[in-house]
Amino acid sequence: MATHNREALERIAVVGNKTNLNLGCTGLSVVPDQIWALTQLSILYISNNQLDFIPPEISVLTNLTYLDVCTEEEKRGKEEKRKRGKEEKRKRGKEEKRKRGKEE
């Protein structure tokens, strides 16, 4: 059963000629058909919902330059990966300095 959260539909109704729309965390299981009429959108946030897929109708949003569909879990995973990468780079730097110190 598709979920069209009332809050999401209200946000769509008041978008007017704005170019940004945030439907994040609104409990959607499908992208509401009302979005396809908002061809001026350049930024669309639909993250942290229960979406299984993005329908091909997204192609009618020809001004869309940014689409956020991540879940919080995915964002946390990316942040953790970035932090681990920084920590490993820092450790490698320390190890290289230590090796250079022994060579001199």
C-alpha positions as CSV (number, residue, x, y, z in Angstrom):
1,M,0.0,0.0,0.0
2,A,1.5,3.3,-1.1
3,T,1.9,5.9,1.6
4,H,1.2,9.6,0.9
5,N,1.9,11.4,4.1
6,R,-0.4,14.4,4.6
7,E,2.7,16.5,5.6
8,A,4.4,15.7,2.3
9,L,1.3,16.6,0.3
10,E,0.9,19.9,2.2
11,R,4.6,20.7,1.5
12,I,4.0,20.1,-2.2
13,A,0.9,22.2,-2.2
14,V,2.7,25.3,-0.9
15,V,5.8,25.0,-3.0
16,G,4.5,27.5,-5.5
17,N,7.3,28.6,-7.8
18,K,10.1,27.8,-5.4
19,T,12.9,25.7,-6.7
20,N,13.6,23.6,-3.6
21,L,11.3,21.0,-2.0
22,N,12.1,19.0,1.2
23,L,10.0,15.8,1.6
24,G,12.6,14.1,3.8
25,C,11.4,12.1,6.8
26,T,7.7,12.3,5.7
27,G,7.0,8.5,5.6
28,L,6.6,8.2,1.9
29,S,6.6,4.8,0.3
30,V,6.1,6.2,-3.2
31,V,6.9,9.6,-4.8
32,P,3.6,11.5,-5.0
33,D,2.4,12.1,-8.5
34,Q,1.9,15.8,-7.6
35,I,5.7,16.3,-7.8
36,W,5.8,15.8,-11.5
37,A,4.0,19.1,-12.1
38,L,6.7,21.0,-10.3
39,T,9.0,21.3,-13.3
40,Q,10.8,24.3,-11.8
41,L,12.4,22.2,-9.0
42,S,16.1,22.2,-9.0
43,I,16.6,20.6,-5.6
44,L,14.6,17.7,-4.2
45,Y,15.1,16.1,-0.8
46,I,13.2,12.8,-0.4
47,S,15.7,11.2,2.0
48,N,14.8,9.1,5.0
49,N,11.5,7.6,3.6
50,Q,10.5,4.1,2.7
51,L,11.0,4.4,-1.0
52,D,11.9,1.3,-2.9
53,F,12.6,3.0,-6.2
54,I,12.6,6.4,-8.0
55,P,10.0,6.3,-10.8
56,P,11.0,7.1,-14.4
57,E,8.7,10.1,-14.3
58,I,11.6,11.9,-12.4
59,S,12.8,12.7,-15.9
60,V,10.1,15.4,-16.3
61,L,12.0,17.5,-13.7
62,T,14.4,18.8,-16.3
63,N,15.7,21.6,-14.0
64,L,16.6,19.1,-11.2
65,T,20.3,19.4,-10.3
66,Y,20.3,17.8,-6.9
67,L,18.4,14.8,-5.6
68,D,18.9,13.5,-2.1
69,V,17.5,10.0,-1.6
70,C,19.9,8.7,1.1
71,T,18.7,7.2,4.4
72,E,20.2,8.2,7.7
73,E,21.9,4.8,7.9
74,E,23.6,5.4,4.5
75,K,24.7,8.9,5.6
76,R,26.1,7.5,8.9
77,G,27.9,4.8,6.9
78,K,29.5,7.4,4.6
79,E,30.5,9.6,7.5
80,E,32.1,6.7,9.3
81,K,34.0,5.7,6.2
82,R,35.2,9.2,5.8
83,K,36.4,9.4,9.4
84,R,38.2,6.0,9.1
85,G,39.9,7.2,6.0
86,K,41.1,10.4,7.7
87,E,42.3,8.3,10.7
88,E,44.2,5.9,8.5
89,K,45.8,8.8,6.6
90,R,46.9,10.3,9.8
91,K,48.4,7.0,11.0
92,R,50.3,6.6,7.7
93,G,51.7,10.1,8.0
94,K,52.9,9.4,11.5
95,E,54.4,6.1,10.4
96,E,56.2,7.8,7.5
97,K,57.6,10.5,9.8
98,R,58.8,7.7,12.2
99,K,60.5,5.8,9.3
100,R,62.2,9.0,8.0
101,G,63.5,9.8,11.5
102,K,65.2,6.4,11.7
103,E,66.7,6.8,8.2
104,E,68.4,10.1,9.1
